[in-house]
């Protein structure tokens, strides 16, 4: 951890040049956490397998919190209240895409010892790297905006704190991040998993209380062309895509996968990729169920009772208890929202540190890095809350997720490119099928975003 008196530190190369890369590898990504979690020795049987799995478990859940942040809530509530369960298929498809892309991300980090930002810096020209860095910082700010607004709304709903003051108060969560980082990486993971548990319990109860039609829910799992034909539905669908597959999570996972002290051999890396993939797949499946639960609750509670325009989280909070006839329903919603906002704060901080170090080879003290990110998000949030009130926050939340979606291609394309390059990946290079799926996803994401931009331009 850097001293708070330091303003800037340049990271010097410490490794010899690696095969397939133009420059020597810089100091490890997140050096204060690099290989800080020990892996137990191999043992036969299921007990040995579980001990290994538990040792590798954690990074996937840090990534998963980005898939259930307040931005997801805004798009899921809007999708469920307007179109009932139709967009459930988009949530599922987006989650499957996330599982695949996060696998590529952790594989890049483990196989090469570089995070995605460091790999980009090595491969692309300074101008391209600068543009990628700016895009990634915009994505992090958009994500931070969603977390900030979500937390402020939760504080307002639960404790009556005015929205503008709640937005300012959330800047103080930097101290939570710093405290946990000083305690090591495992406490961060434990804190995140605990908050995820709170969110899951809250929405599990709400799904039970809302009594959704299971046949209709299963029907919503099947994609329909109406999603593309309807401009309103397509806009929300793209928001769900941006809220689910977050670009900065690809940078994050390629870094935190290296917090495990695995053997730097071919077998050790293969084992790390195997257990890391199990970890992220289980965590993202958990996130899928939470996102689906939010949309299902909105569809079963609001859509079926004629409230088709519920997009504001405040409206969802106020309507849940009266419509379900259970007083605690709204409180559960508010508690889960606050947990989601605080959870996502941690990953946003780590991702910001990773991209700045990777792209620019510069390290800012964590408090300064966190405050910069917060200030970038606070300014538009305060302006909107003061000038337009809480009624505009949902639109700002959905817009932030659309911005994330538009930035996604600029992370996916380099990721697929690097992991498909044998000179860089060696024996861990993508196989033909994985390569085909990766480039197909890259093209589909770019095509959807181009379609969205055309629809926005043509009104």
Secondary structure in CASP SS format (residue, H / E / C, confidence):
PFRMAT SS
TARGET T0000
AUTHOR 0000-0000-0000
METHOD secondary structure of the structure
MODEL  1
X C 1.00
X C 1.00
X C 1.00
X C 1.00
X C 1.00
X C 1.00
X C 1.00
X C 1.00
X E 1.00
X E 1.00
X C 1.00
X C 1.00
X C 1.00
X C 1.00
X C 1.00
X C 1.00
X E 1.00
X C 1.00
X C 1.00
X C 1.00
X C 1.00
X C 1.00
X C 1.00
X E 1.00
X C 1.00
X C 1.00
X C 1.00
X C 1.00
X C 1.00
X C 1.00
X C 1.00
X C 1.00
X C 1.00
X C 1.00
X C 1.00
X C 1.00
X E 1.00
X E 1.00
X C 1.00
X C 1.00
X C 1.00
X C 1.00
X C 1.00
X C 1.00
X H 1.00
X H 1.00
X H 1.00
X H 1.00
X H 1.00
X H 1.00
X H 1.00
X H 1.00
X H 1.00
X H 1.00
X H 1.00
X H 1.00
X C 1.00
X C 1.00
X H 1.00
X H 1.00
X H 1.00
X H 1.00
X H 1.00
X H 1.00
X H 1.00
X H 1.00
X H 1.00
X C 1.00
X C 1.00
X H 1.00
X H 1.00
X H 1.00
X H 1.00
X H 1.00
X H 1.00
X H 1.00
X H 1.00
X H 1.00
X H 1.00
X H 1.00
X H 1.00
X H 1.00
X H 1.00
X C 1.00
X C 1.00
X C 1.00
X C 1.00
X H 1.00
X H 1.00
X H 1.00
X H 1.00
X H 1.00
X H 1.00
X H 1.00
X H 1.00
X H 1.00
X H 1.00
X H 1.00
X H 1.00
X H 1.00
X H 1.00
X H 1.00
X H 1.00
X H 1.00
X H 1.00
X H 1.00
X H 1.00
X H 1.00
X H 1.00
X H 1.00
X H 1.00
X H 1.00
X C 1.00
X C 1.00
X C 1.00
X H 1.00
X H 1.00
X H 1.00
X H 1.00
X H 1.00
X H 1.00
X H 1.00
X H 1.00
X C 1.00
X C 1.00
X H 1.00
X H 1.00
X H 1.00
X H 1.00
X H 1.00
X H 1.00
X H 1.00
X H 1.00
X H 1.00
X H 1.00
X H 1.00
X H 1.00
X H 1.00
X H 1.00
X H 1.00
X H 1.00
X H 1.00
X H 1.00
X H 1.00
X H 1.00
X H 1.00
X H 1.00
X H 1.00
X H 1.00
X H 1.00
X H 1.00
X H 1.00
X H 1.00
X H 1.00
X H 1.00
X H 1.00
X H 1.00
X H 1.00
X H 1.00
X C 1.00
X C 1.00
X C 1.00
X H 1.00
X H 1.00
X H 1.00
X H 1.00
X H 1.00
X H 1.00
X H 1.00
X H 1.00
X H 1.00
X H 1.00
X H 1.00
X H 1.00
X H 1.00
X H 1.00
X H 1.00
X H 1.00
X H 1.00
X H 1.00
X H 1.00
X H 1.00
X H 1.00
X C 1.00
X H 1.00
X H 1.00
X H 1.00
X H 1.00
X H 1.00
X H 1.00
X H 1.00
X H 1.00
X H 1.00
X H 1.00
X H 1.00
X H 1.00
X H 1.00
X H 1.00
X H 1.00
X H 1.00
X H 1.00
X H 1.00
X H 1.00
X H 1.00
X H 1.00
X H 1.00
X H 1.00
X H 1.00
X H 1.00
X H 1.00
X C 1.00
X C 1.00
X C 1.00
X H 1.00
X H 1.00
X H 1.00
X H 1.00
X H 1.00
X H 1.00
X H 1.00
X C 1.00
X C 1.00
X C 1.00
X C 1.00
X C 1.00
X H 1.00
X H 1.00
X H 1.00
X H 1.00
X C 1.00
X H 1.00
X H 1.00
X H 1.00
X H 1.00
X H 1.00
X H 1.00
X H 1.00
X H 1.00
X H 1.00
X H 1.00
X H 1.00
X H 1.00
X H 1.00
X H 1.00
X C 1.00
X C 1.00
X H 1.00
X H 1.00
X H 1.00
X H 1.00
X H 1.00
X H 1.00
X H 1.00
X H 1.00
X H 1.00
X H 1.00
X H 1.00
X H 1.00
X H 1.00
X E 1.00
X E 1.00
X C 1.00
X C 1.00
X C 1.00
X C 1.00
X H 1.00
X H 1.00
X H 1.00
X H 1.00
X H 1.00
X H 1.00
X H 1.00
X H 1.00
X H 1.00
X H 1.00
X H 1.00
X H 1.00
X H 1.00
X H 1.00
X H 1.00
X H 1.00
X H 1.00
X H 1.00
X H 1.00
X H 1.00
X H 1.00
X H 1.00
X H 1.00
X H 1.00
X H 1.00
X H 1.00
X H 1.00
X H 1.00
X H 1.00
X H 1.00
X H 1.00
X H 1.00
X H 1.00
X H 1.00
X H 1.00
X H 1.00
X C 1.00
X H 1.00
X H 1.00
X H 1.00
X C 1.00
X C 1.00
X C 1.00
X C 1.00
X C 1.00
X C 1.00
X C 1.00
X H 1.00
X H 1.00
X H 1.00
X H 1.00
X H 1.00
X H 1.00
X H 1.00
X H 1.00
X H 1.00
X H 1.00
X H 1.00
X H 1.00
X C 1.00
X C 1.00
X C 1.00
X H 1.00
X H 1.00
X H 1.00
X H 1.00
X H 1.00
X H 1.00
X H 1.00
X H 1.00
X H 1.00
X H 1.00
X H 1.00
X H 1.00
X H 1.00
X H 1.00
X H 1.00
X H 1.00
X H 1.00
X H 1.00
X H 1.00
X H 1.00
X H 1.00
X H 1.00
X H 1.00
X H 1.00
X H 1.00
X H 1.00
X H 1.00
X H 1.00
X H 1.00
X H 1.00
X H 1.00
X H 1.00
X H 1.00
X C 1.00
X E 1.00
X E 1.00
X C 1.00
X C 1.00
X H 1.00
X H 1.00
X H 1.00
X H 1.00
X H 1.00
X H 1.00
X H 1.00
X H 1.00
X H 1.00
X H 1.00
X H 1.00
X H 1.00
X H 1.00
X H 1.00
X H 1.00
X H 1.00
X H 1.00
X H 1.00
X H 1.00
X H 1.00
X H 1.00
X H 1.00
X H 1.00
X C 1.00
X H 1.00
X H 1.00
X H 1.00
X H 1.00
X H 1.00
X H 1.00
X H 1.00
X H 1.00
X H 1.00
X H 1.00
X H 1.00
X H 1.00
X H 1.00
X H 1.00
X H 1.00
X H 1.00
X H 1.00
X H 1.00
X H 1.00
X H 1.00
X H 1.00
X H 1.00
X H 1.00
X H 1.00
X H 1.00
X H 1.00
X H 1.00
X H 1.00
X H 1.00
X H 1.00
X C 1.00
X C 1.00
X H 1.00
X H 1.00
X H 1.00
X H 1.00
X H 1.00
X H 1.00
X H 1.00
X C 1.00
X C 1.00
X C 1.00
X H 1.00
X H 1.00
X H 1.00
X H 1.00
X H 1.00
X H 1.00
X H 1.00
X H 1.00
X H 1.00
X H 1.00
X H 1.00
X H 1.00
X H 1.00
X H 1.00
X H 1.00
X H 1.00
X H 1.00
X H 1.00
X H 1.00
X H 1.00
X H 1.00
X H 1.00
X H 1.00
X H 1.00
X H 1.00
X H 1.00
X C 1.00
X C 1.00
END
